[in-house]
Amino acid sequence: MGNNRFLSVSFQGHLQNIYYSRDLVEEKSIYDLLSKFEMLSSNLLTSPPLLYLIDYTKSSYLVMTDATKAITSYDPRDFLDGGIPQLIDIFQPDDFKVYNTLVFPANIAFLQQHKDQPSDKFVFSYNFRVKAKNGQFVTVLQRGSYITSPNTGLPLFSLGYVIDISAFKRDRLIYPTIEEIDKIRLSS
């Protein structure tokens, strides 16, 4: 089997497969990446972003900040207790279908094409809609990075932030992007 073979994995397929993974990541690398996103989020002039840290191996959130209340009216503990299934439950179904079958597989293919580079060098962004507690859909922008398995190159952790962009985004199109973190300007 050659090294140039790329996997096409849906988000749900990845969650099922990674649950049985024995890959380990240094805890320091997780907190180093979280620090980078805290620095990015401190430069935003809007309301505080929702910061998150996902452990795919356990299908759970390790960090979910209080900003989730401002965006969805849900308490962060709902996500900390409910894990990824809680997110999937409020994800707008059409948007989740696009994420699950197109966006996430494209992210996996990109990571596999760039296995020789640190995965936290890239920021993966996309917009989608979530259902707030009041039943209304809120359009959010998620920006995050992955910590990948040194063996497979597949995501073990994801961390980043989410902001409400409902005031700016009126259409239903999902716009995924991948950027090098070194090329993102941080203003002081």
Buried (B, 14 or more C-beta within 10 A) or exposed (E): EEEEEBBEBBBBBBBEBBEEBEBEBEEEBBEEBBEBBEEBBEEEEEEBBBBBBBBBBEBBBBBBBEBBBBBBEBBBEBBBEBBBEBBBEBBBEEBBEBBBBBBBBBBBBBBBEBEEEEBBEBBBBBBBBBBBEEEEBBBBBBBBBBBBBEEBBBBBBBBBBBBBEBEEBEEBEBEBEBEEBEEEEEEE
